[in-house]
Amino acid sequence: MQATERQYQNYIGGKWADAATDGVNDNSNPADTGEALGRFPRSAREDVQRAVDAATTAYTSWRRSSATDRAAILDRAATIMERRADEIGRALTLEEGKTIAEGVGETKRGASILKFFAGEPWRPTGETYNSANPNTFLYTERVPLGVVGVITPWNFPVAIPIWKLAPLLAYGNVAIFKPAELTPLTAHLITEVFEEAGLPAGVLNLVHGPGSVVGNEIARNPGIHGITFTGSTSVGRELYAIASARGARVQLELGGKNPVVVAADAKIEQAVEIVLSGAMKSTGQKCTATSRVIVEQPIEGAFTEALVERVKSIKVGPGIDTASYMGPLVSASAEKTVLDYIDIGKNEGARLLTGGEKLANDNLGQGYFVAPTVFGDVRPEMRIAQEEIFGPVVGVIRASNLDEAVQIANGVKYGLSAAIITTNIGTAFNFVRSIEAGVVHVNSETAGAEPHVPFGGFKDSSSFSREQGRAAMEFFTQTRTVYFDMPS
């Protein structure tokens, strides 16, 4: 058997193990679908239950482990991930499609997240209070949630699992990790990192397989006390309804339709580069990607012309090619969705300014490549201005003034990320105060999040909880209040 045809396994109770079924998912390179990357199990409900049993057993000792032990393991994991950044980043690029610079960069970001949370076991997690009774020592402490299901997407297959797993482990929880079927190899490598770092058996359990089986069982299994999910709005809402009905805690990070407002005083060259990066890097496959550009009328023509010329210069190709600025979409389904939305935009009356077609030249025909696309004359009510496309498509919307621009920006069901480009400080602050988004950027792209600050959205973009930074503690722990009276 060739290395690319390797049969991978689940990781349950500290051991690599076959699934209960013989079904497999063939993993391939979206830049060249003829390149096989391995075969991964399509696990059954029994595999999830085995993982829950192993996690439940491990929880008793892990929750009582010392801050020293948990911090040391996370710190070692960070060191290992840094050392293996090129290997893991290359695997990420091969199975997801983003450029090698982005793949390695994402892996190093994962190491940074681990380093941050390696310090969390040492931080205070409770408070003391004065009591009405002078003989009472009154205090609170944070205790782990328990067994947590971790369901992650394919578009950030290293960073998102790490920013869920790192705080989960730091606060004494145990995990059932179900990665996306499109990016199982990076999940395998992440699990290897924690195994090499010395994480005790059963604390992290990896179960590959379809959401309809593995994800559904995670939602329904009474042995799982909480679920942290990043993915589509429709799947997230369904999961929330199932799991919350049985009393489980659920955290959702969902979609976005993120605007950049370009003020009339903006520097056009700077604005173009910010929009280009936010819209086209990672092939637009980010929940924080820029998909709407709302431009004040006085500079709309000049900005749009400059943006189109810059987009035309983008080098599209396999992510593994260091000359590529933009790689393929992740799958045939993703490619079809993007091409369908491009047709919708044209049929709605938006003006296609560049792109809009599948690329098959220069040996791109074996992959899921779509040309970076810009629409002009986009109206706020159009579907391409309201719905998440998740691809390299951006629409330019004209606004008569900044008040109208903010109104347009807020006129969608999502509220994840937003940005403004302006040289006026007052304009920037007014935008920050008016925009309905959980992450706001001034003179930078809508994408990007640092590991030590909260991340999450408003409206339909989240369940109103926050990830990363100290805010992660709110989901992964619960508060215990203690009244401690001395013996008579």
Number of C-alpha atoms within 10 A of each C-alpha: 6 7 9 13 16 13 16 19 20 25 26 26 22 17 13 13 15 17 25 15 13 10 14 17 18 17 22 23 25 28 29 19 17 11 16 19 21 19 20 26 24 24 24 20 20 14 25 29 18 16 25 27 17 22 29 20 16 20 21 14 13 23 20 11 12 14 17 12 16 23 22 18 22 29 21 21 27 28 19 18 26 19 13 17 21 18 16 25 24 24 22 33 25 28 28 30 32 33 30 25 18 19 30 23 16 21 29 24 23 26 27 23 25 28 20 21 30 26 17 22 20 14 10 9 15 13 11 12 11 10 12 8 10 9 13 15 15 18 16 15 15 18 19 23 22 24 26 28 27 25 24 26 19 24 25 22 25 28 22 21 25 23 22 23 24 24 29 26 25 26 25 26 26 31 28 28 29 27 28 21 21 22 25 30 25 27 26 20 18 23 19 16 20 20 18 13 19 15 22 15 18 25 27 28 27 28 31 29 27 19 17 9 15 24 25 16 20 29 25 16 17 14 16 25 20 25 25 24 26 22 18 17 18 10 15 22 15 12 21 20 12 16 23 16 12 13 11 21 18 23 22 27 26 24 27 33 27 31 35 32 29 29 27 20 14 20 15 21 12 14 24 22 17 20 26 22 19 26 33 25 21 27 29 28 23 22 26 26 33 34 32 27 28 27 27 23 18 15 17 23 14 11 22 22 13 16 22 20 13 14 19 15 10 15 14 22 24 28 28 21 14 11 13 17 23 26 31 31 28 27 21 13 11 17 19 15 15 22 20 13 20 23 16 15 22 15 10 15 14 22 16 18 18 18 19 23 15 18 20 14 9 8 12 18 14 16 26 26 28 26 25 28 22 25 25 23 14 25 19 21 12 14 15 26 26 19 16 19 25 26 30 28 28 27 28 26 26 25 23 14 14 20 13 14 24 22 15 21 28 19 15 20 16 25 28 29 30 31 29 29 27 21 15 11 10 10 15 18 12 13 22 19 10 13 20 24 24 19 23 21 18 19 19 20 27 29 23 15 14 12 21 16 13 18 21 22 26 19 16 19 24 25 18 15 18 22 26 24 19 17 16 23 21 13 20 28 20 13 14 11 13 13 14 11 12 8 5 4
